[in-house]
Amino acid sequence: MSDISIRYQTGAPQNLEKRFAARAAEMLPSEIRSLFAVASRPEIVSLAGGMPNLSALPMEMIAGVVKELILTNGSEALQYGSGQGHPKLREQICDVMALEGIRANPDDVVVTTGSQQALDLISRIFIDPGDVVLVEAPSYVGALGTFRQYQASVVHVEMDNDGLVPNSLRAAIKSVRATGRKIKFLYLIPNYQNPTGVCLPADRRTEILSICREEEIFVVEDNPYGLLGFDKPSPNAMRAEDSENVIYLGSFSKTIAPGLRVGWALVPQSLKDKLVISSESSILCPSNFTQLTISSYLADQPWRDQIASFCELYKVRRDAMLESLEQHFPAEATWTKPGGGFYVWVNLPAEIDTKALMPKAIVAKVAYVPGSAFYADGLGSWSMRLSYCHPTPERIREGVKALGGVIKQEMSRRGTALT
């Protein structure tokens, strides 16, 4: 037997950064992800991350679903699958969307690895460098990162306590087009928005859809929180009103479990093939195992009751946060009062920089997300997002009290009037 020798070239390590594509400069770390190392410490009350609270999810039942799936259909569950997603799950997804007024054909559904992948695929297909994407002000940090990586120019559109303002949308479109730039789409989260928690009323949805049709701009409707309304159902999805000009993104991360990483896009027929091809080039196919786990769960378990349990759990936590804010935050602060979802958005006096304040909050053993993380243009320094979905009500009260003390101390140091 002959010896086979392998030679390794030695020398100084190559600086691969010099070879990065231009778009790599836009691949920046998420401020929220950067907080996780600190916020996950057990002594810190984390009001930062939007992690679903799985304490209401019966783990024995999930274990039973998985066991039965493997025993009865393991050869399919553990095999490659369709790039578009499993046919049975796509049918069930249509049943889920029907709860928000959507009538859909399973053939128009593309299953993705979380709705975040769908957002990436849509950006890859539509965005050329320099194109404009219109988004709410503030907007979901994961979407901003995706648009940035595809070298889009993000233009924020004003919101109020009822969501995106239609007249501000008209003004933004006019302003962008006056510069000769091309608007590709409007991205928004109409239900219990991340990060503000506000819900877009039905009449505004209709008006925004009308504006976008007139201006030939399509809408990307991201809806992970739509079934998590506490006091009343959210309005029908925008996709229910316009099937041709709306791309709808959904997810099971908030209504079942994020670790399964199953989302979907409901798209016009003219986009479906490109979306599937783009997905196949990225991941070949979504996981059959997680798809069939969710499919079995939807087929055999009382999933509507489980969503109701989540709603009750989050409502108790929201109430604890709102009550604590009233008790412990300065009168100069204002905040949203969400009817569902995970988040409260807080505005402080303009001279308070919430990013600069973070180290003092960590010393006080509480974490949040500074508002500037949710803007592409550096605004939001006086704001913060507080998440109530994961901590217990007692921990929420503890964290809000500590944070209120930090803010009051900072305002006193700066000479801001306290009332």
Secondary structure by P-SEA (a helix, b strand, c coil): cbbbbbbbbbccccccccccccccccccccccccccccccccccccccccccccccccaaaaaaaaaaaaacccccccccccccccaaaaaaaaaaacccccccccccccccccaaaaaaaaaaacccccbbbbbcccccaaaaaaaaaaccbbbbbbbccccccaaaaaaaaaaaaaaccccccccccccccccccbbbcaaaaaaaaaaaaaacbbbbcccccccccccccccccccccccccbbbbbbccccccccccbbbbbcccccaaaaaaaaaaccccccaaaaaaaaaaaaccaaaaaaaaaaaaaaaaaaaaaaaaaccccccbbbbbcccccbbbbbcccccccccaaaaaaaacbbbbcccccccccccccbbbbbcccccaaaaaaaaaaaaaaaaaaaaaaccccc
